[in-house]
């Protein structure tokens, strides 16, 4: 079958077709999907891991936001406790030491407040990695602040007597318990602040026992109390973190379920509207043809082929809908047998050439035969959906090429068109259900937008690599790299409902 545009050799045919479709300097958009080699269980496990990671990231983000918001709005209490501690220690310690300690605490409060503002204004919008890196950068600061608060013992512990000394201990305990509870949502900062504080306290009492023989045993008596308080604080903080994480996890699950339900309703409504619209036209046409045939029996030769074509349109639509339902249900059974690629292509030529001619298009076919072990029905449906798209989105008077050529140990089916092309910003979305590129509704107003979504699922089942190259306004090439499919008739293949 000669053609001045395509030429004889398949490779040069492709080159000249590409040259004709992309006159000038083309801006080419490309996208590929690879068949996933793992079985259904592994895919389900991978999807579950991704879902768990997304959930953990959402919980972690909310925990960090909670602490940073507390830091922004609850710093007044910390400053009040620090001022109270300084006032209580004033009679016990040199004024310079008290002012130095208070200055360090106030500086720490300023750094904490500034960090929280920076997180809210900048870091939070940069994603999980940026948030975790920000928390890690704060760890040294909280180690220092744990040491600063532990050093308050130097101001009053050795001189505390009566009610004033008790008040100093009460203020310090209130601050540590409050800080530990707020820091519980960020274990990295909790581990930096609380253990450092208790290590400082332990060092103070060990020093007091070593340097004050008269009161040594009394100072050592505080060590078991400090250890008990540390483990009690850790238990409280662990329980608080668990409860808060469970709360944010429940909120995330509820939001996901709500989004899924809303998306399902929207998809169902869109699906029903599009399917009804797409099915209505050929059904009405069949009814009109049947009525006319009943009134004019002599027009049988003219109307019978039209009724047959309308029935084929409805059948193809039903096949696509049934296949999508089967894939989305997660179970598909393949019927694998030796298949002649040439016979499949010739059958598609016979099916689609009348459609192309009726639209004023020229369909050219170049075939190299090979025998593959695959599912013939689904192979034909996969290639047919690509060819149907090419015919739909190519204006009248232009050409469509269906070619087969070897690709190493595999076979490559290529469908070239001189259609509207796909914008580069949209090419990665073409395998999504109901997606249609800009300008597609003018050339094919009755399209559902499920053809390539089904191709993606079929390609995954048939271990086929799909590549799309397109130049907007010039044309598109879809390549299907075919290979053998393992003959396991009892095996059920799990396929993800997501595509693209």
LOVEXPA-615697 format. One record per residue (C-alpha): x, y, z; residue number from 1. Coordinates in steps of 0.05 Angstrom, whole numbers. Example, Ala and Ser with C-alpha at 12.3 -4.5 7.8 and 13.67 -1.06 7.14 Angstrom:
<atom <246,-90,156>,1>;
<atom <273,-21,143>,2>;
END
This chain:
<atom <0,0,0>,1>;
<atom <39,60,-25>,2>;
<atom <36,127,9>,3>;
<atom <77,189,-9>,4>;
<atom <77,212,63>,5>;
<atom <95,147,97>,6>;
<atom <141,111,49>,7>;
<atom <158,38,52>,8>;
<atom <205,25,111>,9>;
<atom <169,33,178>,10>;
<atom <226,72,210>,11>;
<atom <231,123,154>,12>;
<atom <155,125,152>,13>;
<atom <155,147,224>,14>;
<atom <209,198,211>,15>;
<atom <173,231,153>,16>;
<atom <106,229,189>,17>;
<atom <139,264,248>,18>;
<atom <171,315,202>,19>;
<atom <104,330,168>,20>;
<atom <67,334,235>,21>;
<atom <118,381,267>,22>;
<atom <135,433,214>,23>;
<atom <183,485,241>,24>;
<atom <216,475,309>,25>;
<atom <167,434,351>,26>;
<atom <158,439,425>,27>;
<atom <152,366,444>,28>;
<atom <118,338,506>,29>;
<atom <133,266,527>,30>;
<atom <106,220,580>,31>;
<atom <114,145,594>,32>;
<atom <84,94,641>,33>;
<atom <121,29,656>,34>;
<atom <86,-37,671>,35>;
<atom <93,-55,743>,36>;
<atom <126,-123,751>,37>;
<atom <102,-137,822>,38>;
<atom <40,-178,835>,39>;
<atom <-24,-154,867>,40>;
<atom <-3,-167,939>,41>;
<atom <62,-128,931>,42>;
<atom <24,-70,898>,43>;
<atom <-27,-70,954>,44>;
<atom <30,-70,1005>,45>;
<atom <64,-12,969>,46>;
<atom <-1,27,967>,47>;
<atom <-11,13,1041>,48>;
<atom <59,37,1056>,49>;
<atom <48,102,1018>,50>;
<atom <-18,112,1055>,51>;
<atom <15,101,1122>,52>;
<atom <71,149,1105>,53>;
<atom <22,203,1084>,54>;
<atom <-17,192,1149>,55>;
<atom <46,195,1191>,56>;
<atom <68,259,1155>,57>;
<atom <1,291,1168>,58>;
<atom <2,272,1242>,59>;
<atom <74,297,1249>,60>;
<atom <57,363,1216>,61>;
<atom <-2,374,1263>,62>;
<atom <41,358,1324>,63>;
<atom <94,408,1303>,64>;
<atom <41,460,1288>,65>;
<atom <10,449,1356>,66>;
<atom <75,461,1392>,67>;
<atom <94,522,1351>,68>;
<atom <25,553,1361>,69>;
<atom <33,542,1436>,70>;
<atom <101,575,1432>,71>;
<atom <69,636,1399>,72>;
<atom <10,644,1446>,73>;
<atom <34,616,1513>,74>;
<atom <101,649,1524>,75>;
<atom <73,698,1575>,76>;
<atom <67,643,1628>,77>;
<atom <140,623,1619>,78>;
<atom <164,695,1626>,79>;
<atom <121,703,1689>,80>;
<atom <151,641,1721>,81>;
<atom <222,664,1704>,82>;
<atom <209,733,1734>,83>;
<atom <179,700,1797>,84>;
<atom <239,655,1804>,85>;
<atom <287,714,1798>,86>;
<atom <248,753,1850>,87>;
<atom <248,694,1898>,88>;
<atom <323,682,1889>,89>;
<atom <343,755,1897>,90>;
<atom <356,749,1972>,91>;
<atom <395,684,1964>,92>;
<atom <443,697,1907>,93>;
<atom <487,754,1882>,94>;
<atom <448,804,1840>,95>;
<atom <495,793,1781>,96>;
<atom <482,718,1780>,97>;
<atom <407,728,1784>,98>;
<atom <407,780,1727>,99>;
<atom <452,735,1684>,100>;
<atom <406,676,1694>,101>;
<atom <344,718,1680>,102>;
<atom <377,747,1617>,103>;
<atom <392,677,1591>,104>;
<atom <320,656,1603>,105>;
<atom <292,718,1569>,106>;
<atom <339,708,1510>,107>;
<atom <316,636,1505>,108>;
<atom <243,658,1505>,109>;
<atom <258,707,1449>,110>;
<atom <292,654,1407>,111>;
<atom <234,606,1419>,112>;
<atom <183,659,1399>,113>;
<atom <222,679,1337>,114>;
<atom <231,606,1316>,115>;
<atom <157,593,1323>,116>;
<atom <141,654,1279>,117>;
<atom <191,632,1227>,118>;
<atom <161,562,1226>,119>;
<atom <90,588,1217>,120>;
<atom <109,640,1164>,121>;
<atom <161,600,1124>,122>;
<atom <178,529,1143>,123>;
<atom <108,499,1149>,124>;
<atom <93,509,1075>,125>;
<atom <156,473,1052>,126>;
<atom <134,403,1068>,127>;
<atom <152,346,1117>,128>;
<atom <227,345,1104>,129>;
<atom <234,420,1118>,130>;
<atom <193,412,1182>,131>;
<atom <235,355,1207>,132>;
<atom <300,391,1190>,133>;
<atom <275,453,1228>,134>;
<atom <260,412,1290>,135>;
<atom <330,380,1287>,136>;
<atom <361,449,1284>,137>;
<atom <325,468,1349>,138>;
<atom <354,409,1388>,139>;
<atom <419,444,1411>,140>;
<atom <379,505,1434>,141>;
<atom <334,462,1479>,142>;
<atom <395,426,1507>,143>;
<atom <423,494,1528>,144>;
<atom <356,516,1557>,145>;
<atom <351,452,1598>,146>;
<atom <419,468,1627>,147>;
<atom <398,541,1640>,148>;
<atom <337,520,1681>,149>;
<atom <377,467,1718>,150>;
<atom <428,521,1737>,151>;
<atom <373,557,1776>,152>;
<atom <389,508,1832>,153>;
<atom <455,545,1842>,154>;
<atom <416,608,1859>,155>;
<atom <371,580,1914>,156>;
<atom <379,506,1930>,157>;
<atom <437,513,1979>,158>;
<atom <405,573,2014>,159>;
<atom <331,559,2009>,160>;
<atom <294,559,2075>,161>;
<atom <221,560,2095>,162>;
<atom <166,585,2052>,163>;
<atom <210,623,2003>,164>;
<atom <251,561,1987>,165>;
<atom <189,519,1979>,166>;
<atom <162,572,1930>,167>;
<atom <226,567,1889>,168>;
<atom <218,492,1883>,169>;
<atom <145,499,1866>,170>;
<atom <159,549,1810>,171>;
<atom <214,504,1781>,172>;
<atom <169,443,1784>,173>;
<atom <112,480,1750>,174>;
<atom <157,502,1694>,175>;
<atom <188,434,1683>,176>;
<atom <121,397,1684>,177>;
<atom <89,449,1638>,178>;
<atom <148,448,1589>,179>;
<atom <151,372,1589>,180>;
<atom <77,367,1573>,181>;
<atom <81,417,1516>,182>;
<atom <145,385,1488>,183>;
<atom <114,316,1491>,184>;
<atom <87,325,1420>,185>;
<atom <158,333,1394>,186>;
<atom <199,276,1424>,187>;
<atom <265,302,1395>,188>;
<atom <258,368,1433>,189>;
<atom <232,332,1496>,190>;
<atom <294,288,1496>,191>;
<atom <337,350,1488>,192>;
<atom <306,391,1544>,193>;
<atom <280,345,1599>,194>;
<atom <339,296,1606>,195>;
<atom <388,354,1604>,196>;
<atom <350,388,1661>,197>;
<atom <351,325,1704>,198>;
<atom <424,311,1689>,199>;
<atom <439,382,1712>,200>;
<atom <399,371,1776>,201>;
<atom <434,305,1788>,202>;
<atom <502,337,1778>,203>;
<atom <484,392,1828>,204>;
<atom <464,344,1883>,205>;
<atom <525,300,1869>,206>;
<atom <569,362,1875>,207>;
<atom <532,383,1939>,208>;
<atom <543,314,1970>,209>;
<atom <617,315,1952>,210>;
<atom <631,385,1977>,211>;
<atom <585,388,2038>,212>;
<atom <600,328,2082>,213>;
<atom <551,351,2136>,214>;
<atom <493,353,2088>,215>;
<atom <519,301,2039>,216>;
<atom <469,246,2055>,217>;
<atom <412,296,2052>,218>;
<atom <433,319,1982>,219>;
<atom <439,247,1958>,220>;
<atom <369,234,1983>,221>;
<atom <343,279,1928>,222>;
<atom <373,236,1873>,223>;
<atom <322,178,1877>,224>;
<atom <267,231,1879>,225>;
<atom <294,263,1815>,226>;
<atom <299,195,1780>,227>;
<atom <227,179,1800>,228>;
<atom <203,247,1776>,229>;
<atom <239,237,1709>,230>;
<atom <206,171,1695>,231>;
<atom <139,197,1718>,232>;
<atom <146,256,1670>,233>;
<atom <166,209,1614>,234>;
<atom <105,166,1625>,235>;
<atom <59,227,1625>,236>;
<atom <92,254,1562>,237>;
<atom <88,187,1526>,238>;
<atom <14,181,1542>,239>;
<atom <2,252,1520>,240>;
<atom <37,241,1454>,241>;
<atom <-2,177,1442>,242>;
<atom <-69,210,1455>,243>;
<atom <-52,271,1413>,244>;
<atom <-27,228,1355>,245>;
<atom <-90,186,1359>,246>;
<atom <-132,249,1356>,247>;
<atom <-96,276,1295>,248>;
<atom <-97,208,1263>,249>;
<atom <-173,204,1272>,250>;
<atom <-180,273,1242>,251>;
<atom <-138,253,1182>,252>;
<atom <-177,189,1171>,253>;
<atom <-242,227,1175>,254>;
<atom <-217,279,1125>,255>;
<atom <-193,224,1077>,256>;
<atom <-259,187,1081>,257>;
<atom <-296,252,1070>,258>;
<atom <-254,268,1009>,259>;
<atom <-261,197,981>,260>;
<atom <-337,200,990>,261>;
<atom <-341,268,956>,262>;
<atom <-295,246,900>,263>;
<atom <-336,182,890>,264>;
<atom <-400,222,885>,265>;
<atom <-370,271,836>,266>;
<atom <-339,216,795>,267>;
<atom <-404,176,794>,268>;
<atom <-445,236,772>,269>;
<atom <-394,254,719>,270>;
<atom <-390,182,697>,271>;
<atom <-465,174,692>,272>;
<atom <-474,240,655>,273>;
<atom <-418,225,606>,274>;
<atom <-438,152,595>,275>;
<atom <-511,171,585>,276>;
<atom <-492,225,535>,277>;
<atom <-444,179,498>,278>;
<atom <-494,121,495>,279>;
<atom <-555,163,478>,280>;
<atom <-533,183,408>,281>;
<atom <-521,113,378>,282>;
<atom <-583,85,413>,283>;
<atom <-626,141,384>,284>;
<atom <-594,130,316>,285>;
<atom <-610,56,318>,286>;
<atom <-682,71,337>,287>;
<atom <-690,121,280>,288>;
<atom <-658,73,230>,289>;
<atom <-703,16,254>,290>;
<atom <-765,59,247>,291>;
<atom <-745,82,178>,292>;
<atom <-729,10,158>,293>;
<atom <-797,-12,182>,294>;
<atom <-830,42,139>,295>;
<atom <-784,31,80>,296>;
<atom <-763,-43,76>,297>;
<atom <-729,-31,9>,298>;
<atom <-675,12,43>,299>;
<atom <-647,-49,80>,300>;
<atom <-581,-49,43>,301>;
<atom <-570,24,61>,302>;
<atom <-593,23,134>,303>;
<atom <-568,-45,158>,304>;
<atom <-494,-24,159>,305>;
<atom <-512,40,196>,306>;
<atom <-550,1,248>,307>;
<atom <-491,-47,254>,308>;
<atom <-442,10,264>,309>;
<atom <-486,42,317>,310>;
<atom <-491,-25,353>,311>;
<atom <-415,-31,351>,312>;
<atom <-407,37,383>,313>;
<atom <-453,16,440>,314>;
<atom <-417,-50,447>,315>;
<atom <-349,-16,451>,316>;
<atom <-375,31,503>,317>;
<atom <-403,-26,545>,318>;
<atom <-338,-64,538>,319>;
<atom <-298,-4,563>,320>;
<atom <-345,7,621>,321>;
<atom <-344,-66,642>,322>;
<atom <-268,-69,637>,323>;
<atom <-260,-6,679>,324>;
<atom <-307,-35,732>,325>;
<atom <-268,-100,733>,326>;
<atom <-202,-65,740>,327>;
<atom <-227,-18,794>,328>;
<atom <-254,-78,832>,329>;
<atom <-182,-103,835>,330>;
<atom <-190,-170,800>,331>;
<atom <-178,-186,727>,332>;
<atom <-169,-255,696>,333>;
<atom <-126,-259,634>,334>;
<atom <-135,-311,580>,335>;
<atom <-65,-320,552>,336>;
<atom <-53,-356,486>,337>;
<atom <-8,-348,424>,338>;
<atom <-32,-286,386>,339>;
<atom <-11,-262,317>,340>;
<atom <2,-188,321>,341>;
<atom <-13,-180,246>,342>;
<atom <-81,-212,253>,343>;
<atom <-99,-164,310>,344>;
<atom <-76,-104,270>,345>;
<atom <-114,-126,208>,346>;
<atom <-177,-136,248>,347>;
<atom <-170,-66,277>,348>;
<atom <-159,-39,207>,349>;
<atom <-224,-70,184>,350>;
<atom <-260,-43,244>,351>;
<atom <-234,29,244>,352>;
<atom <-220,44,171>,353>;
<atom <-294,58,156>,354>;
<atom <-296,106,216>,355>;
<atom <-234,142,191>,356>;
<atom <-261,146,120>,357>;
<atom <-329,172,144>,358>;
<atom <-292,228,179>,359>;
<atom <-250,244,118>,360>;
<atom <-185,215,146>,361>;
<atom <-135,168,113>,362>;
<atom <-115,108,156>,363>;
<atom <-49,76,136>,364>;
<atom <-25,10,165>,365>;
<atom <45,-20,166>,366>;
<atom <51,-89,197>,367>;
<atom <109,-135,216>,368>;
<atom <82,-200,243>,369>;
<atom <102,-235,307>,370>;
<atom <70,-285,354>,371>;
<atom <62,-263,426>,372>;
<atom <34,-300,486>,373>;
<atom <-18,-251,511>,374>;
<atom <-93,-239,520>,375>;
<atom <-118,-226,449>,376>;
<atom <-183,-193,469>,377>;
<atom <-151,-143,515>,378>;
<atom <-92,-131,468>,379>;
<atom <-141,-113,413>,380>;
<atom <-180,-69,461>,381>;
<atom <-117,-33,485>,382>;
<atom <-92,-17,414>,383>;
<atom <-163,-2,391>,384>;
<atom <-173,51,445>,385>;
<atom <-109,86,423>,386>;
<atom <-129,83,350>,387>;
<atom <-199,107,366>,388>;
<atom <-170,168,402>,389>;
<atom <-125,184,343>,390>;
<atom <-185,183,296>,391>;
<atom <-228,224,343>,392>;
<atom <-178,280,353>,393>;
<atom <-152,287,282>,394>;
<atom <-187,339,238>,395>;
<atom <-215,317,170>,396>;
<atom <-168,314,111>,397>;
<atom <-108,288,151>,398>;
<atom <-76,220,163>,399>;
<atom <-68,169,217>,400>;
<atom <-14,115,217>,401>;
<atom <-18,48,252>,402>;
<atom <50,13,248>,403>;
<atom <84,-48,279>,404>;
<atom <159,-60,281>,405>;
<atom <208,-100,323>,406>;
<atom <238,-69,386>,407>;
<atom <292,-117,407>,408>;
<atom <260,-179,435>,409>;
<atom <192,-144,437>,410>;
<atom <145,-113,387>,411>;
<atom <126,-40,384>,412>;
<atom <58,-15,360>,413>;
<atom <57,59,343>,414>;
<atom <-3,102,328>,415>;
<atom <13,169,296>,416>;
<atom <-38,223,283>,417>;
<atom <-39,294,256>,418>;
<atom <-89,317,308>,419>;
<atom <-94,373,359>,420>;
<atom <-36,347,402>,421>;
<atom <-31,351,478>,422>;
<atom <-6,412,516>,423>;
<atom <58,398,554>,424>;
<atom <26,418,620>,425>;
<atom <-29,367,611>,426>;
<atom <6,306,582>,427>;
<atom <17,272,650>,428>;
<atom <-59,274,662>,429>;
<atom <-82,238,599>,430>;
<atom <-86,171,635>,431>;
<atom <-134,197,687>,432>;
<atom <-208,180,682>,433>;
<atom <-252,232,649>,434>;
<atom <-193,278,633>,435>;
<atom <-195,310,564>,436>;
<atom <-141,356,537>,437>;
<atom <-158,427,516>,438>;
<atom <-194,429,449>,439>;
<atom <-215,356,452>,440>;
<atom <-289,370,463>,441>;
<atom <-294,407,396>,442>;
<atom <-269,349,354>,443>;
<atom <-302,293,396>,444>;
<atom <-359,323,437>,445>;
<atom <-385,254,455>,446>;
<atom <-320,228,485>,447>;
<atom <-322,200,556>,448>;
<atom <-248,211,572>,449>;
<atom <-239,138,594>,450>;
<atom <-202,110,533>,451>;
<atom <-131,123,556>,452>;
<atom <-149,108,629>,453>;
<atom <-168,38,605>,454>;
<atom <-105,34,563>,455>;
<atom <-63,47,625>,456>;
<atom <-97,-10,662>,457>;
<atom <-93,-57,603>,458>;
<atom <-20,-40,592>,459>;
<atom <-5,-56,665>,460>;
<atom <-40,-124,659>,461>;
<atom <-6,-141,593>,462>;
<atom <63,-117,615>,463>;
<atom <65,-63,562>,464>;
<atom <105,1,564>,465>;
<atom <65,62,540>,466>;
<atom <99,125,514>,467>;
<atom <66,188,488>,468>;
<atom <102,242,448>,469>;
<atom <60,302,426>,470>;
<atom <67,370,395>,471>;
<atom <8,415,410>,472>;
<atom <-29,432,346>,473>;
<atom <14,384,304>,474>;
<atom <1,312,326>,475>;
<atom <13,256,375>,476>;
<atom <50,189,374>,477>;
<atom <31,134,423>,478>;
<atom <79,75,428>,479>;
<atom <60,8,459>,480>;
<atom <119,-38,471>,481>;
<atom <90,-108,474>,482>;
<atom <118,-172,503>,483>;
<atom <97,-240,527>,484>;
<atom <51,-246,587>,485>;
<atom <60,-305,634>,486>;
<atom <8,-358,622>,487>;
<atom <-23,-366,691>,488>;
<atom <-98,-374,678>,489>;
<atom <-114,-385,751>,490>;
<atom <-76,-323,773>,491>;
<atom <-116,-262,790>,492>;
<atom <-80,-197,775>,493>;
<atom <-91,-140,824>,494>;
<atom <-92,-73,790>,495>;
<atom <-92,-5,822>,496>;
<atom <-150,41,806>,497>;
<atom <-100,98,799>,498>;
<atom <-70,107,731>,499>;
<atom <-19,152,699>,500>;
END
